Structure formats: structure tokens, C-alpha cells
């Protein structure tokens, strides 16, 4: 249980940091003007590729941390015997 919580928290933190540093946010902004040329409405759209890739990075880092913790636990138990 402890290993799972550590890997989830670590994967979330590591995945968010790596997605901020590696991926670029290219959100779209639409600006609607009225007849006088004044800004009437501003629409910001999300970049769903960024969200998908960020979630994949978080998932991959969570699995990587879980596998590493499991490996070091097995190695630690093997050395004790």
C-alpha cells in the first residue's frame, strides 16, 4: 500500500514537472471583433494533445517509480538472505 501511494505521488509530481519542461503549450485564442473593431469576445481553447501527452507522462513515470521501488525491495530482501 505504501509503495503504491509513493509511486502515485511521485509519478504525479515527476510527470507534471517533466510535462511542463518538455512539452510546449500551444493553446489557441480566438478574438472576435464587432463592427467598430472593438474586442467583443475572446475564446481560449485547450490543447488536447498537451493534456493527453501530459497524462501519458504521468502514467509512465508512475509505473517507472513503482517498478524501481519493487526492484530495490527485491534486491534488499535478496541481500539480507
Secondary structure in CASP SS format (residue, H / E / C, confidence):
PFRMAT SS
TARGET T0000
AUTHOR 0000-0000-0000
METHOD secondary structure of the structure
MODEL  1
X C 1.00
X H 1.00
X H 1.00
X H 1.00
X H 1.00
X H 1.00
X H 1.00
X H 1.00
X H 1.00
X H 1.00
X H 1.00
X H 1.00
X H 1.00
X H 1.00
X H 1.00
X H 1.00
X H 1.00
X H 1.00
X H 1.00
X H 1.00
X H 1.00
X H 1.00
X C 1.00
X C 1.00
X C 1.00
X C 1.00
X C 1.00
X E 1.00
X E 1.00
X E 1.00
X E 1.00
X E 1.00
X E 1.00
X C 1.00
X C 1.00
X C 1.00
X C 1.00
X C 1.00
X E 1.00
X E 1.00
X E 1.00
X E 1.00
X E 1.00
X E 1.00
X E 1.00
X C 1.00
X C 1.00
X H 1.00
X H 1.00
X H 1.00
X H 1.00
X H 1.00
X H 1.00
X H 1.00
X H 1.00
X H 1.00
X H 1.00
X H 1.00
X H 1.00
X H 1.00
X H 1.00
X H 1.00
X H 1.00
X H 1.00
X H 1.00
X H 1.00
X H 1.00
X H 1.00
X H 1.00
X H 1.00
X H 1.00
X H 1.00
X H 1.00
X H 1.00
X H 1.00
X H 1.00
X H 1.00
X H 1.00
X H 1.00
X H 1.00
X C 1.00
END
